[in-house]
Amino acid sequence: MSCCGKKREEIRQRRTISVPPAPPPPAPAQPRAPVVFKGAGSYLVTGEHSRDVYHFSQEQPEQWIDPEDVQGLLSTGFFQARS
């Protein structure tokens, strides 16, 4: 193998790295509460307490949200708590 061939092979070997798998996300600190979107179209809202961003749509009207955010969403009239 020529000099250039050796260098290319060394470069290829240096580019290969091994990355450990990412750990699973932590479980929520408290149970989530189901809320159903009753509006039309899509609705993007930030929870008052948790600051989590929730995206509701006709295709995905139900979300499990932080229980501290439920009352704020229900007060808009666009949501209903699911029992």
mmCIF file of the N, C-alpha and C atoms, coordinates in Angstrom:
data_MODEL
# 
_entry.id   MODEL 
# 
loop_
_atom_site.group_PDB 
_atom_site.id 
_atom_site.type_symbol 
_atom_site.label_atom_id 
_atom_site.label_alt_id 
_atom_site.label_comp_id 
_atom_site.label_asym_id 
_atom_site.label_entity_id 
_atom_site.label_seq_id 
_atom_site.pdbx_PDB_ins_code 
_atom_site.Cartn_x 
_atom_site.Cartn_y 
_atom_site.Cartn_z 
_atom_site.occupancy 
_atom_site.B_iso_or_equiv 
_atom_site.pdbx_formal_charge 
_atom_site.auth_seq_id 
_atom_site.auth_comp_id 
_atom_site.auth_asym_id 
_atom_site.auth_atom_id 
_atom_site.pdbx_PDB_model_num 
ATOM 1   N N  . MET A 1 1  ? 0.848   -1.167 0.000  1.00 0.00 ? 1  MET A N  1 
ATOM 2   C CA . MET A 1 1  ? 0.000   0.000  0.000  1.00 0.00 ? 1  MET A CA 1 
ATOM 3   C C  . MET A 1 1  ? 0.894   1.230  0.000  1.00 0.00 ? 1  MET A C  1 
ATOM 4   N N  . SER A 1 2  ? 0.476   2.215  -0.744 1.00 0.00 ? 2  SER A N  1 
ATOM 5   C CA . SER A 1 2  ? 1.281   3.426  -0.822 1.00 0.00 ? 2  SER A CA 1 
ATOM 6   C C  . SER A 1 2  ? 1.098   4.274  0.430  1.00 0.00 ? 2  SER A C  1 
ATOM 7   N N  . CYS A 1 3  ? 1.902   5.279  0.535  1.00 0.00 ? 3  CYS A N  1 
ATOM 8   C CA . CYS A 1 3  ? 1.863   6.192  1.679  1.00 0.00 ? 3  CYS A CA 1 
ATOM 9   C C  . CYS A 1 3  ? 0.479   6.838  1.816  1.00 0.00 ? 3  CYS A C  1 
ATOM 10  N N  . CYS A 1 4  ? -0.081  7.306  0.711  1.00 0.00 ? 4  CYS A N  1 
ATOM 11  C CA . CYS A 1 4  ? -1.397  7.970  0.748  1.00 0.00 ? 4  CYS A CA 1 
ATOM 12  C C  . CYS A 1 4  ? -2.486  7.004  1.171  1.00 0.00 ? 4  CYS A C  1 
ATOM 13  N N  . GLY A 1 5  ? -2.385  5.772  0.742  1.00 0.00 ? 5  GLY A N  1 
ATOM 14  C CA . GLY A 1 5  ? -3.377  4.763  1.109  1.00 0.00 ? 5  GLY A CA 1 
ATOM 15  C C  . GLY A 1 5  ? -3.389  4.515  2.605  1.00 0.00 ? 5  GLY A C  1 
ATOM 16  N N  . LYS A 1 6  ? -2.203  4.490  3.225  1.00 0.00 ? 6  LYS A N  1 
ATOM 17  C CA . LYS A 1 6  ? -2.114  4.294  4.675  1.00 0.00 ? 6  LYS A CA 1 
ATOM 18  C C  . LYS A 1 6  ? -2.773  5.451  5.415  1.00 0.00 ? 6  LYS A C  1 
ATOM 19  N N  . LYS A 1 7  ? -2.542  6.658  4.956  1.00 0.00 ? 7  LYS A N  1 
ATOM 20  C CA . LYS A 1 7  ? -3.110  7.838  5.621  1.00 0.00 ? 7  LYS A CA 1 
ATOM 21  C C  . LYS A 1 7  ? -4.629  7.838  5.522  1.00 0.00 ? 7  LYS A C  1 
ATOM 22  N N  . ARG A 1 8  ? -5.149  7.472  4.345  1.00 0.00 ? 8  ARG A N  1 
ATOM 23  C CA . ARG A 1 8  ? -6.613  7.410  4.189  1.00 0.00 ? 8  ARG A CA 1 
ATOM 24  C C  . ARG A 1 8  ? -7.202  6.378  5.134  1.00 0.00 ? 8  ARG A C  1 
ATOM 25  N N  . GLU A 1 9  ? -6.564  5.233  5.255  1.00 0.00 ? 9  GLU A N  1 
ATOM 26  C CA . GLU A 1 9  ? -7.046  4.178  6.148  1.00 0.00 ? 9  GLU A CA 1 
ATOM 27  C C  . GLU A 1 9  ? -7.021  4.654  7.606  1.00 0.00 ? 9  GLU A C  1 
ATOM 28  N N  . GLU A 1 10 ? -5.957  5.358  7.986  1.00 0.00 ? 10 GLU A N  1 
ATOM 29  C CA . GLU A 1 10 ? -5.878  5.886  9.352  1.00 0.00 ? 10 GLU A CA 1 
ATOM 30  C C  . GLU A 1 10 ? -6.996  6.884  9.619  1.00 0.00 ? 10 GLU A C  1 
ATOM 31  N N  . ILE A 1 11 ? -7.287  7.724  8.642  1.00 0.00 ? 11 ILE A N  1 
ATOM 32  C CA . ILE A 1 11 ? -8.358  8.717  8.794  1.00 0.00 ? 11 ILE A CA 1 
ATOM 33  C C  . ILE A 1 11 ? -9.706  8.015  8.947  1.00 0.00 ? 11 ILE A C  1 
ATOM 34  N N  . ARG A 1 12 ? -9.965  6.985  8.142  1.00 0.00 ? 12 ARG A N  1 
ATOM 35  C CA . ARG A 1 12 ? -11.225 6.240  8.237  1.00 0.00 ? 12 ARG A CA 1 
ATOM 36  C C  . ARG A 1 12 ? -11.369 5.630  9.624  1.00 0.00 ? 12 ARG A C  1 
ATOM 37  N N  . GLN A 1 13 ? -10.308 5.080  10.149 1.00 0.00 ? 13 GLN A N  1 
ATOM 38  C CA . GLN A 1 13 ? -10.373 4.446  11.452 1.00 0.00 ? 13 GLN A CA 1 
ATOM 39  C C  . GLN A 1 13 ? -10.612 5.470  12.555 1.00 0.00 ? 13 GLN A C  1 
ATOM 40  N N  . ARG A 1 14 ? -10.070 6.659  12.417 1.00 0.00 ? 14 ARG A N  1 
ATOM 41  C CA . ARG A 1 14 ? -10.270 7.713  13.427 1.00 0.00 ? 14 ARG A CA 1 
ATOM 42  C C  . ARG A 1 14 ? -11.697 8.231  13.418 1.00 0.00 ? 14 ARG A C  1 
ATOM 43  N N  . ARG A 1 15 ? -12.381 8.196  12.286 1.00 0.00 ? 15 ARG A N  1 
ATOM 44  C CA . ARG A 1 15 ? -13.747 8.709  12.196 1.00 0.00 ? 15 ARG A CA 1 
ATOM 45  C C  . ARG A 1 15 ? -14.758 7.791  12.855 1.00 0.00 ? 15 ARG A C  1 
ATOM 46  N N  . THR A 1 16 ? -14.437 6.536  12.999 1.00 0.00 ? 16 THR A N  1 
ATOM 47  C CA . THR A 1 16 ? -15.361 5.583  13.590 1.00 0.00 ? 16 THR A CA 1 
ATOM 48  C C  . THR A 1 16 ? -15.292 5.708  15.104 1.00 0.00 ? 16 THR A C  1 
ATOM 49  N N  . ILE A 1 17 ? -16.394 6.069  15.685 1.00 0.00 ? 17 ILE A N  1 
ATOM 50  C CA . ILE A 1 17 ? -16.441 6.190  17.136 1.00 0.00 ? 17 ILE A CA 1 
ATOM 51  C C  . ILE A 1 17 ? -17.610 5.377  17.667 1.00 0.00 ? 17 ILE A C  1 
ATOM 52  N N  . SER A 1 18 ? -17.534 5.033  18.881 1.00 0.00 ? 18 SER A N  1 
ATOM 53  C CA . SER A 1 18 ? -18.584 4.266  19.524 1.00 0.00 ? 18 SER A CA 1 
ATOM 54  C C  . SER A 1 18 ? -19.287 5.176  20.525 1.00 0.00 ? 18 SER A C  1 
ATOM 55  N N  . VAL A 1 19 ? -20.599 5.287  20.398 1.00 0.00 ? 19 VAL A N  1 
ATOM 56  C CA . VAL A 1 19 ? -21.378 6.158  21.279 1.00 0.00 ? 19 VAL A CA 1 
ATOM 57  C C  . VAL A 1 19 ? -22.323 5.288  22.099 1.00 0.00 ? 19 VAL A C  1 
ATOM 58  N N  . PRO A 1 20 ? -22.287 5.413  23.415 1.00 0.00 ? 20 PRO A N  1 
ATOM 59  C CA . PRO A 1 20 ? -23.202 4.608  24.232 1.00 0.00 ? 20 PRO A CA 1 
ATOM 60  C C  . PRO A 1 20 ? -24.645 5.072  24.013 1.00 0.00 ? 20 PRO A C  1 
ATOM 61  N N  . PRO A 1 21 ? -25.610 4.179  24.173 1.00 0.00 ? 21 PRO A N  1 
ATOM 62  C CA . PRO A 1 21 ? -27.009 4.571  23.987 1.00 0.00 ? 21 PRO A CA 1 
ATOM 63  C C  . PRO A 1 21 ? -27.431 5.613  25.027 1.00 0.00 ? 21 PRO A C  1 
ATOM 64  N N  . ALA A 1 22 ? -28.343 6.477  24.623 1.00 0.00 ? 22 ALA A N  1 
ATOM 65  C CA . ALA A 1 22 ? -28.841 7.515  25.536 1.00 0.00 ? 22 ALA A CA 1 
ATOM 66  C C  . ALA A 1 22 ? -29.703 6.877  26.617 1.00 0.00 ? 22 ALA A C  1 
ATOM 67  N N  . PRO A 1 23 ? -29.606 7.372  27.843 1.00 0.00 ? 23 PRO A N  1 
ATOM 68  C CA . PRO A 1 23 ? -30.446 6.814  28.911 1.00 0.00 ? 23 PRO A CA 1 
ATOM 69  C C  . PRO A 1 23 ? -31.912 7.189  28.665 1.00 0.00 ? 23 PRO A C  1 
ATOM 70  N N  . PRO A 1 24 ? -32.839 6.382  29.151 1.00 0.00 ? 24 PRO A N  1 
ATOM 71  C CA . PRO A 1 24 ? -34.256 6.714  28.957 1.00 0.00 ? 24 PRO A CA 1 
ATOM 72  C C  . PRO A 1 24 ? -34.600 7.995  29.719 1.00 0.00 ? 24 PRO A C  1 
ATOM 73  N N  . PRO A 1 25 ? -35.586 8.749  29.227 1.00 0.00 ? 25 PRO A N  1 
ATOM 74  C CA . PRO A 1 25 ? -35.950 9.979  29.923 1.00 0.00 ? 25 PRO A CA 1 
ATOM 75  C C  . PRO A 1 25 ? -36.511 9.661  31.308 1.00 0.00 ? 25 PRO A C  1 
ATOM 76  N N  . PRO A 1 26 ? -36.313 10.555 32.256 1.00 0.00 ? 26 PRO A N  1 
ATOM 77  C CA . PRO A 1 26 ? -36.817 10.293 33.608 1.00 0.00 ? 26 PRO A CA 1 
ATOM 78  C C  . PRO A 1 26 ? -38.342 10.306 33.624 1.00 0.00 ? 26 PRO A C  1 
ATOM 79  N N  . ALA A 1 27 ? -38.902 9.509  34.499 1.00 0.00 ? 27 ALA A N  1 
ATOM 80  C CA . ALA A 1 27 ? -40.358 9.475  34.652 1.00 0.00 ? 27 ALA A CA 1 
ATOM 81  C C  . ALA A 1 27 ? -40.821 10.775 35.293 1.00 0.00 ? 27 ALA A C  1 
ATOM 82  N N  . PRO A 1 28 ? -42.027 11.250 34.956 1.00 0.00 ? 28 PRO A N  1 
ATOM 83  C CA . PRO A 1 28 ? -42.531 12.470 35.580 1.00 0.00 ? 28 PRO A CA 1 
ATOM 84  C C  . PRO A 1 28 ? -42.585 12.317 37.103 1.00 0.00 ? 28 PRO A C  1 
ATOM 85  N N  . ALA A 1 29 ? -42.352 13.405 37.798 1.00 0.00 ? 29 ALA A N  1 
ATOM 86  C CA . ALA A 1 29 ? -42.342 13.375 39.263 1.00 0.00 ? 29 ALA A CA 1 
ATOM 87  C C  . ALA A 1 29 ? -43.727 13.052 39.832 1.00 0.00 ? 29 ALA A C  1 
ATOM 88  N N  . GLN A 1 30 ? -44.759 13.452 39.132 1.00 0.00 ? 30 GLN A N  1 
ATOM 89  C CA . GLN A 1 30 ? -46.108 13.147 39.589 1.00 0.00 ? 30 GLN A CA 1 
ATOM 90  C C  . GLN A 1 30 ? -46.927 12.637 38.412 1.00 0.00 ? 30 GLN A C  1 
ATOM 91  N N  . PRO A 1 31 ? -48.001 11.904 38.680 1.00 0.00 ? 31 PRO A N  1 
ATOM 92  C CA . PRO A 1 31 ? -48.817 11.364 37.593 1.00 0.00 ? 31 PRO A CA 1 
ATOM 93  C C  . PRO A 1 31 ? -49.390 12.474 36.724 1.00 0.00 ? 31 PRO A C  1 
ATOM 94  N N  . ARG A 1 32 ? -49.600 12.159 35.482 1.00 0.00 ? 32 ARG A N  1 
ATOM 95  C CA . ARG A 1 32 ? -50.180 13.115 34.547 1.00 0.00 ? 32 ARG A CA 1 
ATOM 96  C C  . ARG A 1 32 ? -51.699 12.994 34.574 1.00 0.00 ? 32 ARG A C  1 
ATOM 97  N N  . ALA A 1 33 ? -52.376 14.033 34.103 1.00 0.00 ? 33 ALA A N  1 
ATOM 98  C CA . ALA A 1 33 ? -53.837 14.064 34.075 1.00 0.00 ? 33 ALA A CA 1 
ATOM 99  C C  . ALA A 1 33 ? -54.322 14.193 32.628 1.00 0.00 ? 33 ALA A C  1 
ATOM 100 N N  . PRO A 1 34 ? -55.343 13.426 32.236 1.00 0.00 ? 34 PRO A N  1 
ATOM 101 C CA . PRO A 1 34 ? -55.837 13.502 30.861 1.00 0.00 ? 34 PRO A CA 1 
ATOM 102 C C  . PRO A 1 34 ? -56.749 14.712 30.642 1.00 0.00 ? 34 PRO A C  1 
ATOM 103 N N  . VAL A 1 35 ? -56.503 15.432 29.554 1.00 0.00 ? 35 VAL A N  1 
ATOM 104 C CA . VAL A 1 35 ? -57.319 16.582 29.162 1.00 0.00 ? 35 VAL A CA 1 
ATOM 105 C C  . VAL A 1 35 ? -57.633 16.424 27.679 1.00 0.00 ? 35 VAL A C  1 
ATOM 106 N N  . VAL A 1 36 ? -58.880 16.735 27.296 1.00 0.00 ? 36 VAL A N  1 
ATOM 107 C CA . VAL A 1 36 ? -59.312 16.592 25.910 1.00 0.00 ? 36 VAL A CA 1 
ATOM 108 C C  . VAL A 1 36 ? -59.598 17.972 25.313 1.00 0.00 ? 36 VAL A C  1 
ATOM 109 N N  . PHE A 1 37 ? -59.032 18.228 24.150 1.00 0.00 ? 37 PHE A N  1 
ATOM 110 C CA . PHE A 1 37 ? -59.230 19.480 23.416 1.00 0.00 ? 37 PHE A CA 1 
ATOM 111 C C  . PHE A 1 37 ? -60.562 19.415 22.687 1.00 0.00 ? 37 PHE A C  1 
ATOM 112 N N  . LYS A 1 38 ? -61.419 20.417 22.881 1.00 0.00 ? 38 LYS A N  1 
ATOM 113 C CA . LYS A 1 38 ? -62.744 20.456 22.262 1.00 0.00 ? 38 LYS A CA 1 
ATOM 114 C C  . LYS A 1 38 ? -62.841 21.490 21.150 1.00 0.00 ? 38 LYS A C  1 
ATOM 115 N N  . GLY A 1 39 ? -61.768 22.181 20.844 1.00 0.00 ? 39 GLY A N  1 
ATOM 116 C CA . GLY A 1 39 ? -61.779 23.215 19.810 1.00 0.00 ? 39 GLY A CA 1 
ATOM 117 C C  . GLY A 1 39 ? -61.577 22.636 18.421 1.00 0.00 ? 39 GLY A C  1 
ATOM 118 N N  . ALA A 1 40 ? -61.518 23.519 17.443 1.00 0.00 ? 40 ALA A N  1 
ATOM 119 C CA . ALA A 1 40 ? -61.271 23.125 16.058 1.00 0.00 ? 40 ALA A CA 1 
ATOM 120 C C  . ALA A 1 40 ? -59.834 23.481 15.686 1.00 0.00 ? 40 ALA A C  1 
ATOM 121 N N  . GLY A 1 41 ? -59.249 22.722 14.786 1.00 0.00 ? 41 GLY A N  1 
ATOM 122 C CA . GLY A 1 41 ? -57.886 23.010 14.337 1.00 0.00 ? 41 GLY A CA 1 
ATOM 123 C C  . GLY A 1 41 ? -56.850 22.550 15.340 1.00 0.00 ? 41 GLY A C  1 
ATOM 124 N N  . SER A 1 42 ? -55.783 23.305 15.448 1.00 0.00 ? 42 SER A N  1 
ATOM 125 C CA . SER A 1 42 ? -54.679 22.980 16.352 1.00 0.00 ? 42 SER A CA 1 
ATOM 126 C C  . SER A 1 42 ? -54.570 24.042 17.438 1.00 0.00 ? 42 SER A C  1 
ATOM 127 N N  . TYR A 1 43 ? -54.008 23.647 18.555 1.00 0.00 ? 43 TYR A N  1 
ATOM 128 C CA . TYR A 1 43 ? -53.855 24.570 19.670 1.00 0.00 ? 43 TYR A CA 1 
ATOM 129 C C  . TYR A 1 43 ? -52.539 24.255 20.360 1.00 0.00 ? 43 TYR A C  1 
ATOM 130 N N  . LEU A 1 44 ? -51.672 25.233 20.459 1.00 0.00 ? 44 LEU A N  1 
ATOM 131 C CA . LEU A 1 44 ? -50.381 25.100 21.127 1.00 0.00 ? 44 LEU A CA 1 
ATOM 132 C C  . LEU A 1 44 ? -50.432 25.969 22.373 1.00 0.00 ? 44 LEU A C  1 
ATOM 133 N N  . VAL A 1 45 ? -50.198 25.381 23.523 1.00 0.00 ? 45 VAL A N  1 
ATOM 134 C CA . VAL A 1 45 ? -50.323 26.118 24.780 1.00 0.00 ? 45 VAL A CA 1 
ATOM 135 C C  . VAL A 1 45 ? -49.204 25.709 25.730 1.00 0.00 ? 45 VAL A C  1 
ATOM 136 N N  . THR A 1 46 ? -48.762 26.673 26.539 1.00 0.00 ? 46 THR A N  1 
ATOM 137 C CA . THR A 1 46 ? -47.756 26.417 27.562 1.00 0.00 ? 46 THR A CA 1 
ATOM 138 C C  . THR A 1 46 ? -48.447 26.338 28.912 1.00 0.00 ? 46 THR A C  1 
ATOM 139 N N  . GLY A 1 47 ? -48.155 25.287 29.670 1.00 0.00 ? 47 GLY A N  1 
ATOM 140 C CA . GLY A 1 47 ? -48.750 25.118 30.992 1.00 0.00 ? 47 GLY A CA 1 
ATOM 141 C C  . GLY A 1 47 ? -48.322 26.234 31.930 1.00 0.00 ? 47 GLY A C  1 
ATOM 142 N N  . GLU A 1 48 ? -49.284 26.767 32.666 1.00 0.00 ? 48 GLU A N  1 
ATOM 143 C CA . GLU A 1 48 ? -48.991 27.879 33.589 1.00 0.00 ? 48 GLU A CA 1 
ATOM 144 C C  . GLU A 1 48 ? -48.005 27.480 34.676 1.00 0.00 ? 48 GLU A C  1 
ATOM 145 N N  . HIS A 1 49 ? -48.154 26.278 35.189 1.00 0.00 ? 49 HIS A N  1 
ATOM 146 C CA . HIS A 1 49 ? -47.303 25.840 36.296 1.00 0.00 ? 49 HIS A CA 1 
ATOM 147 C C  . HIS A 1 49 ? -46.006 25.197 35.801 1.00 0.00 ? 49 HIS A C  1 
ATOM 148 N N  . SER A 1 50 ? -46.145 24.186 34.943 1.00 0.00 ? 50 SER A N  1 
ATOM 149 C CA . SER A 1 50 ? -44.986 23.387 34.544 1.00 0.00 ? 50 SER A CA 1 
ATOM 150 C C  . SER A 1 50 ? -44.147 24.043 33.452 1.00 0.00 ? 50 SER A C  1 
ATOM 151 N N  . ARG A 1 51 ? -44.741 24.954 32.691 1.00 0.00 ? 51 ARG A N  1 
ATOM 152 C CA . ARG A 1 51 ? -44.126 25.578 31.517 1.00 0.00 ? 51 ARG A CA 1 
ATOM 153 C C  . ARG A 1 51 ? -43.900 24.557 30.392 1.00 0.00 ? 51 ARG A C  1 
ATOM 154 N N  . ASP A 1 52 ? -44.518 23.359 30.514 1.00 0.00 ? 52 ASP A N  1 
ATOM 155 C CA . ASP A 1 52 ? -44.482 22.372 29.433 1.00 0.00 ? 52 ASP A CA 1 
ATOM 156 C C  . ASP A 1 52 ? -45.312 22.904 28.272 1.00 0.00 ? 52 ASP A C  1 
ATOM 157 N N  . VAL A 1 53 ? -44.898 22.602 27.052 1.00 0.00 ? 53 VAL A N  1 
ATOM 158 C CA . VAL A 1 53 ? -45.645 23.015 25.863 1.00 0.00 ? 53 VAL A CA 1 
ATOM 159 C C  . VAL A 1 53 ? -46.477 21.831 25.396 1.00 0.00 ? 53 VAL A C  1 
ATOM 160 N N  . TYR A 1 54 ? -47.785 22.058 25.251 1.00 0.00 ? 54 TYR A N  1 
ATOM 161 C CA . TYR A 1 54 ? -48.704 21.012 24.820 1.00 0.00 ? 54 TYR A CA 1 
ATOM 162 C C  . TYR A 1 54 ? -49.254 21.381 23.450 1.00 0.00 ? 54 TYR A C  1 
ATOM 163 N N  . HIS A 1 55 ? -49.296 20.394 22.560 1.00 0.00 ? 55 HIS A N  1 
ATOM 164 C CA . HIS A 1 55 ? -49.845 20.612 21.218 1.00 0.00 ? 55 HIS A CA 1 
ATOM 165 C C  . HIS A 1 55 ? -51.071 19.717 21.052 1.00 0.00 ? 55 HIS A C  1 
ATOM 166 N N  . PHE A 1 56 ? -52.235 20.349 20.941 1.00 0.00 ? 56 PHE A N  1 
ATOM 167 C CA . PHE A 1 56 ? -53.488 19.632 20.740 1.00 0.00 ? 56 PHE A CA 1 
ATOM 168 C C  . PHE A 1 56 ? -53.935 19.833 19.301 1.00 0.00 ? 56 PHE A C  1 
ATOM 169 N N  . SER A 1 57 ? -54.587 18.826 18.736 1.00 0.00 ? 57 SER A N  1 
ATOM 170 C CA . SER A 1 57 ? -55.108 18.927 17.372 1.00 0.00 ? 57 SER A CA 1 
ATOM 171 C C  . SER A 1 57 ? -56.299 17.989 17.239 1.00 0.00 ? 57 SER A C  1 
ATOM 172 N N  . GLN A 1 58 ? -56.965 18.044 16.090 1.00 0.00 ? 58 GLN A N  1 
ATOM 173 C CA . GLN A 1 58 ? -58.079 17.139 15.829 1.00 0.00 ? 58 GLN A CA 1 
ATOM 174 C C  . GLN A 1 58 ? -57.590 15.685 15.785 1.00 0.00 ? 58 GLN A C  1 
ATOM 175 N N  . GLU A 1 59 ? -56.369 15.479 15.308 1.00 0.00 ? 59 GLU A N  1 
ATOM 176 C CA . GLU A 1 59 ? -55.804 14.139 15.238 1.00 0.00 ? 59 GLU A CA 1 
ATOM 177 C C  . GLU A 1 59 ? -55.352 13.622 16.599 1.00 0.00 ? 59 GLU A C  1 
ATOM 178 N N  . GLN A 1 60 ? -54.982 14.533 17.481 1.00 0.00 ? 60 GLN A N  1 
ATOM 179 C CA . GLN A 1 60 ? -54.512 14.162 18.816 1.00 0.00 ? 60 GLN A CA 1 
ATOM 180 C C  . GLN A 1 60 ? -55.138 15.110 19.846 1.00 0.00 ? 60 GLN A C  1 
ATOM 181 N N  . PRO A 1 61 ? -56.444 14.934 20.087 1.00 0.00 ? 61 PRO A N  1 
ATOM 182 C CA . PRO A 1 61 ? -57.137 15.859 20.989 1.00 0.00 ? 61 PRO A CA 1 
ATOM 183 C C  . PRO A 1 61 ? -56.861 15.607 22.471 1.00 0.00 ? 61 PRO A C  1 
ATOM 184 N N  . GLU A 1 62 ? -56.416 14.411 22.827 1.00 0.00 ? 62 GLU A N  1 
ATOM 185 C CA . GLU A 1 62 ? -56.185 14.101 24.242 1.00 0.00 ? 62 GLU A CA 1 
ATOM 186 C C  . GLU A 1 62 ? -54.702 14.104 24.569 1.00 0.00 ? 62 GLU A C  1 
ATOM 187 N N  . GLN A 1 63 ? -54.352 14.779 25.647 1.00 0.00 ? 63 GLN A N  1 
ATOM 188 C CA . GLN A 1 63 ? -52.965 14.826 26.128 1.00 0.00 ? 63 GLN A CA 1 
ATOM 189 C C  . GLN A 1 63 ? -52.969 14.536 27.625 1.00 0.00 ? 63 GLN A C  1 
ATOM 190 N N  . TRP A 1 64 ? -51.921 13.918 28.084 1.00 0.00 ? 64 TRP A N  1 
ATOM 191 C CA . TRP A 1 64 ? -51.723 13.718 29.514 1.00 0.00 ? 64 TRP A CA 1 
ATOM 192 C C  . TRP A 1 64 ? -50.788 14.831 29.967 1.00 0.00 ? 64 TRP A C  1 
ATOM 193 N N  . ILE A 1 65 ? -51.296 15.711 30.816 1.00 0.00 ? 65 ILE A N  1 
ATOM 194 C CA . ILE A 1 65 ? -50.547 16.902 31.192 1.00 0.00 ? 65 ILE A CA 1 
ATOM 195 C C  . ILE A 1 65 ? -50.262 16.936 32.693 1.00 0.00 ? 65 ILE A C  1 
ATOM 196 N N  . ASP A 1 66 ? -49.412 17.852 33.073 1.00 0.00 ? 66 ASP A N  1 
ATOM 197 C CA . ASP A 1 66 ? -49.098 18.066 34.485 1.00 0.00 ? 66 ASP A CA 1 
ATOM 198 C C  . ASP A 1 66 ? -50.396 18.453 35.204 1.00 0.00 ? 66 ASP A C  1 
ATOM 199 N N  . PRO A 1 67 ? -50.719 17.795 36.317 1.00 0.00 ? 67 PRO A N  1 
ATOM 200 C CA . PRO A 1 67 ? -51.970 18.096 37.016 1.00 0.00 ? 67 PRO A CA 1 
ATOM 201 C C  . PRO A 1 67 ? -52.102 19.558 37.454 1.00 0.00 ? 67 PRO A C  1 
ATOM 202 N N  . GLU A 1 68 ? -50.960 20.218 37.677 1.00 0.00 ? 68 GLU A N  1 
ATOM 203 C CA . GLU A 1 68 ? -50.985 21.627 38.086 1.00 0.00 ? 68 GLU A CA 1 
ATOM 204 C C  . GLU A 1 68 ? -51.419 22.547 36.938 1.00 0.00 ? 68 GLU A C  1 
ATOM 205 N N  . ASP A 1 69 ? -51.346 22.057 35.695 1.00 0.00 ? 69 ASP A N  1 
ATOM 206 C CA . ASP A 1 69 ? -51.728 22.857 34.527 1.00 0.00 ? 69 ASP A CA 1 
ATOM 207 C C  . ASP A 1 69 ? -53.198 22.683 34.141 1.00 0.00 ? 69 ASP A C  1 
ATOM 208 N N  . VAL A 1 70 ? -53.869 21.688 34.711 1.00 0.00 ? 70 VAL A N  1 
ATOM 209 C CA . VAL A 1 70 ? -55.240 21.354 34.291 1.00 0.00 ? 70 VAL A CA 1 
ATOM 210 C C  . VAL A 1 70 ? -56.188 22.530 34.453 1.00 0.00 ? 70 VAL A C  1 
ATOM 211 N N  . GLN A 1 71 ? -56.240 23.137 35.611 1.00 0.00 ? 71 GLN A N  1 
ATOM 212 C CA . GLN A 1 71 ? -57.219 24.197 35.857 1.00 0.00 ? 71 GLN A CA 1 
ATOM 213 C C  . GLN A 1 71 ? -57.061 25.363 34.881 1.00 0.00 ? 71 GLN A C  1 
ATOM 214 N N  . GLY A 1 72 ? -55.846 25.726 34.586 1.00 0.00 ? 72 GLY A N  1 
ATOM 215 C CA . GLY A 1 72 ? -55.618 26.812 33.638 1.00 0.00 ? 72 GLY A CA 1 
ATOM 216 C C  . GLY A 1 72 ? -56.162 26.490 32.254 1.00 0.00 ? 72 GLY A C  1 
ATOM 217 N N  . LEU A 1 73 ? -55.976 25.260 31.801 1.00 0.00 ? 73 LEU A N  1 
ATOM 218 C CA . LEU A 1 73 ? -56.498 24.870 30.488 1.00 0.00 ? 73 LEU A CA 1 
ATOM 219 C C  . LEU A 1 73 ? -58.019 24.782 30.505 1.00 0.00 ? 73 LEU A C  1 
ATOM 220 N N  . LEU A 1 74 ? -58.595 24.235 31.564 1.00 0.00 ? 74 LEU A N  1 
ATOM 221 C CA . LEU A 1 74 ? -60.058 24.124 31.640 1.00 0.00 ? 74 LEU A CA 1 
ATOM 222 C C  . LEU A 1 74 ? -60.724 25.499 31.643 1.00 0.00 ? 74 LEU A C  1 
ATOM 223 N N  . SER A 1 75 ? -60.070 26.479 32.215 1.00 0.00 ? 75 SER A N  1 
ATOM 224 C CA . SER A 1 75 ? -60.658 27.823 32.301 1.00 0.00 ? 75 SER A CA 1 
ATOM 225 C C  . SER A 1 75 ? -60.792 28.508 30.933 1.00 0.00 ? 75 SER A C  1 
ATOM 226 N N  . THR A 1 76 ? -60.088 27.999 29.914 1.00 0.00 ? 76 THR A N  1 
ATOM 227 C CA . THR A 1 76 ? -60.192 28.599 28.573 1.00 0.00 ? 76 THR A CA 1 
ATOM 228 C C  . THR A 1 76 ? -61.480 28.213 27.863 1.00 0.00 ? 76 THR A C  1 
ATOM 229 N N  . GLY A 1 77 ? -62.117 27.108 28.294 1.00 0.00 ? 77 GLY A N  1 
ATOM 230 C CA . GLY A 1 77 ? -63.332 26.631 27.633 1.00 0.00 ? 77 GLY A CA 1 
ATOM 231 C C  . GLY A 1 77 ? -63.046 25.737 26.431 1.00 0.00 ? 77 GLY A C  1 
ATOM 232 N N  . PHE A 1 78 ? -61.766 25.572 26.066 1.00 0.00 ? 78 PHE A N  1 
ATOM 233 C CA . PHE A 1 78 ? -61.408 24.724 24.932 1.00 0.00 ? 78 PHE A CA 1 
ATOM 234 C C  . PHE A 1 78 ? -61.120 23.284 25.356 1.00 0.00 ? 78 PHE A C  1 
ATOM 235 N N  . PHE A 1 79 ? -61.115 23.023 26.648 1.00 0.00 ? 79 PHE A N  1 
ATOM 236 C CA . PHE A 1 79 ? -60.703 21.711 27.148 1.00 0.00 ? 79 PHE A CA 1 
ATOM 237 C C  . PHE A 1 79 ? -61.718 21.146 28.108 1.00 0.00 ? 79 PHE A C  1 
ATOM 238 N N  . GLN A 1 80 ? -61.658 19.817 28.219 1.00 0.00 ? 80 GLN A N  1 
ATOM 239 C CA . GLN A 1 80 ? -62.520 19.096 29.149 1.00 0.00 ? 80 GLN A CA 1 
ATOM 240 C C  . GLN A 1 80 ? -61.656 18.039 29.840 1.00 0.00 ? 80 GLN A C  1 
ATOM 241 N N  . ALA A 1 81 ? -61.836 17.913 31.157 1.00 0.00 ? 81 ALA A N  1 
ATOM 242 C CA . ALA A 1 81 ? -61.106 16.890 31.893 1.00 0.00 ? 81 ALA A CA 1 
ATOM 243 C C  . ALA A 1 81 ? -61.734 15.537 31.574 1.00 0.00 ? 81 ALA A C  1 
ATOM 244 N N  . ARG A 1 82 ? -60.888 14.548 31.382 1.00 0.00 ? 82 ARG A N  1 
ATOM 245 C CA . ARG A 1 82 ? -61.395 13.208 31.141 1.00 0.00 ? 82 ARG A CA 1 
ATOM 246 C C  . ARG A 1 82 ? -61.341 12.449 32.457 1.00 0.00 ? 82 ARG A C  1 
ATOM 247 N N  . SER A 1 83 ? -62.421 11.791 32.783 1.00 0.00 ? 83 SER A N  1 
ATOM 248 C CA . SER A 1 83 ? -62.477 11.044 34.059 1.00 0.00 ? 83 SER A CA 1 
ATOM 249 C C  . SER A 1 83 ? -61.931 9.672  33.913 1.00 0.00 ? 83 SER A C  1 
# 
